Amino acid sequence: MCQPVRVPTSASTPPVCVLGLGLIGGSLLRAAVAAGREAWGYNRSAEPVEAARADGFNASTDLPATLRRAAESDALVVVAVPVPAVDAVLAAVAEHAPHAALTDVVSVKSQVAAAVAAHGLSARFVGGHPMAGTAESGWSAGFAELFRDAVWVVTVDDGTDPVVWTQVADLALDCGSVVVPAESGEHDAAVARVSHLPHLLAEALALSGAAGGDLALGLAAGSFRDGTRVAGTAPALVDAMCEGNATALLTTLDETLEVLRLARERLADGSTAELTAAGHAARRRFEQRARRPVTGIVPGDADWIARLREAGRRGEVWTR
């Protein structure tokens, strides 16, 4: 029987430099340290830095000094800032650590990859997106176990450096995640369906409930609570990821509006059976999916990028 692919023994586990100490970046710093990694972080505002230091972590508001340390120690630099701040952070990376291995944890990949290319940093960049989070934000909301058993996308775009890819995958695995390889555009199309659209639907459902007044909200229970959970996310964060993936999200939203239009027609005729049966089957498909390991692929081998893309499309995961 085939065994899960092993990370090549030549892959290193470099120090980790996290730029941005919000929920995801703060949790990543905690998880990297908990895994035994040397790691430090940066945040523009002082309050998260002071909180991180009070919790025993190495953090700074000095971005140039943080990046110079990364360059001197061959650290893996992780961009963990909201989409509107990515360009400014990449400009600093290009100035102070242009040859550092670079990744990110931003929820859109094509836009970030284009920004990385614009700053001349593509040769050492591999995109990342941990599919984990909560409705809370900021350093205080973070915790080391956030990524435990989560899926972490690691991109396999044309020209990807196999050594950096392995470093990024190693970091995800050290944080407790499993890795799904995906091309940036394919990632964006997929998350439009399973991450960004749910945010819009949650906002719409919350508005529907509120429109019913105090009686409706007073009667709301589990289905309303669960369906609106991500509407508790800071609006600016939702705006950034949805607007940053607008093309893919518009396609998905149009498809969903058509589903709802047809459901309305059927309901007017007295039946919801078509929608509920199809939706139930789709949910069961999600629940019954098994994680199968990627096998027989080593980063750097012939056609490894194309083969990892295919593995990701099949839903296979890179594990240890």
Steps between C-alpha positions, in 0.01 A plus 500: 500500500629849415624706790442876539771707335773605740651845514848473345774478758679795337215734590584741777291638781610863508404762758164664442438875474130589521393841368165580660379383840125479457300180545680301229848650535483492878385139501775413252768655721367303797478176301850533355650556844297212644644278226852590609570753227697818555245768414435868541236745382425854390192716523454863396295597805660474841217343701522149346878510528485591868244223558716248315804597706298474820411145393869418456538536123759692302324786321580845366349807334823555304440345159843570345680350800266199503568435131875552531500233769308273265752558223796435727355175635353365172155504659175415325307828487122471538279789387199496733348845451159587349484532122514885496832493688668230291660732244671720759634197686631345178677828418681474833590136435642595160716765666621318808475125429471457122649150495309356794267206451153653501144381556170645616177401673265732307166358387545596132795368304502647148495859625783435743705314237463798265613740772798277579595500131469879482760527776736252334461236773346210308810280483489426874123524556251222565148602593312354793151509647405319821128425487449585865369791699236631735268798499739676740807702404822633649786355702280416798279280282789282385602159631759241398243227426307706242653304211470154656353261236425794271567505127785731398524578130857527369510630144667325208518774239730490197862550601449403864828434683484144640717583801282794603186295431625234739586761764148643482341154510722411797379807687137409437563145621684625809192709582288184491338547159482283192612650169293522183702605193319733258568750225415856608211557260346163578530576872318830455217337305462233769504731802248727331258208539586370846629808684414832341144422386411366848600840641261679266222251572557539874470876472178464299355251749585730791319784324197278440483410867539859615227609258259281696550714806541390859252215467698335220830549679346373822395179326833448322681183602771270366443527126499880509795512742712262292398651169595852609815417700747653256290817478667580831831548317626858478339648185828644372656152495204356311507791253870447433474130418175521302604804298845349447338192343216682325524327161473146637248603763270666246489178299413297808246755623325499162476120512355512850248769410382277216460209743292722728294633207411145397427411863257791518324380188467150644377634834236709322379172350491347848826302524851545641596136441740559212718746691493315831584161347790640298630706790478205738697283257765769460538532876530122537772498235693753705455305823606168348816617326813321616842661495724299269874566507705619207730217396808465284575869440820674609531880453760567234445179305381511140145634463464535877300823472244356259475179699444683828231714336320186388531350847347814648210488253432148620485629857820324604710639783872520564577354841795364694 
